[in-house]
Amino acid sequence: MKIFERNKEIRQLKGNLPIWVIAEKLGIHENTLYRKLRKELHESEKKEIIKIIKSLKATFKEEE
């Protein structure tokens, strides 16, 4: 598995959303999130991050 294929769904869904915004919602530092994404996440962690990304994107759309 190539490094850029790990957590591919999260990386694609994230789009241009800053990583620090996602990390802030998770209650962790952005560097911690970068490190977590280096390895394939457990499904439960993946689902939590995906849920946060979708929530943040919906919030940003409402503000536009």
BELVEN-V857134 format. One record per run of one state. SS is the DSSP state (2 for helix, 1 for strand, 0 for the rest). FROM is the first residue (numbers start at 1). LEN is the number of residues. Records with the same first field share a line. If there is no record, write none. Layout:
BEGIN
SS->FROM-LEN, FROM-LEN
END
This chain:
BEGIN
0->1-2, 6-2, 15-4, 27-3, 37-6, 64-1
2->3-3, 8-7, 19-8, 30-7, 43-21
END
